[in-house]
Amino acid sequence: MAAIDAGLTPLRCTSGFYSISGRLLEYQWWGAGPDTALTLVMLHEGLGCVGLWKDFPERLARASGCGVLVYSRLGYGASDPAELPRPLSYMHDEALQTLPEVLDRAKIRRAVLVGHSDGASIALIHAGGLVDPRIQGLVLMAPHVFVEPLSVASIAKTATLFIDAGLRDRLKRYQGDNVDSAFWGWNRVWLNPAFLQWNIESYLPQIQLPVLLLQGLDDEYGTDQQLQALESQVAGPVQTHRLACCGHAPFRDQPHLSKQLIINFIRQLQHRYGVGVGNSFGE
């Protein structure tokens, strides 16, 4: 694959499918393998997939010396289709059942979970629900720990964008045949009146890992109350960065700053907590 910047040597990338409980999930692996370095496991948003991370995983792998694993959840990208309607417990199911299988299948030894939006919530449920010794830290971009009116209102607006404003066509380039199930599976859960009670704050006191929080000041899907809940209830050390000129996706709206904050966090894991990354930092 071509280098992301002129003059850079192409970084090793492997791709394929993991068979998880009889279903195929697409993945890409950038950089070092799990036997030689820390692995950053990237968990995508409610409308994300491998392709929608774009070049951010490669940039992280190159800058950190870590391996970077990205995968598409069931019903996203090139992964097998998912049955609809999705259960209201879909994030819990992913965190407590599927993600452990992915980590096993990928032979992960030491990892930092890097989650965005729904993916950040999945990371929190996994870390607080299983206390997995392989997980060394959490990077959470625009996490949700409870449902806010702002989130519901913004998600309701996306249905109009999907139907009438070209969002379906833009997503189809990445989601392929899964585009309708990916969108409506996510949208209808969040707009289900019963989902208003969804709350994962009970998991937070069990999380003793270092946590990095990144959220845009212009996030249209969540307010500062999400960060305040995490800062006050997570048992481990929490670093928070509220990013200016940034909406719901720090890795897209502020990619250089987001990358650097993640690299700094990994360096701190190495120096303060004895977490080795393998190769030296590339930038």
Protein Blocks (a to p, Z undefined) as FASTA:
>chain_A
ZZfbghiacdddddddddeehiacddddehjafklbccddddddfkbcfklnmmmmmmmm
mmnopacdddddehiajbccddddddfklmmmmmmmmmmmmmmmnopabdcdddehjlmm
mmmmmmmmnopakbgbdcdehiafbdcfklmmmmmmmmmmmmmnommmmmmmmnmmmlmm
mmmmmmmmmmpmklmmgccklmmmmpmbdcdddddfklckbcfklmmmmmmmmmbdcddd
ddehiafblmlmmmmlmmmmmmmmmmmmmmmnopaebiacfZZ
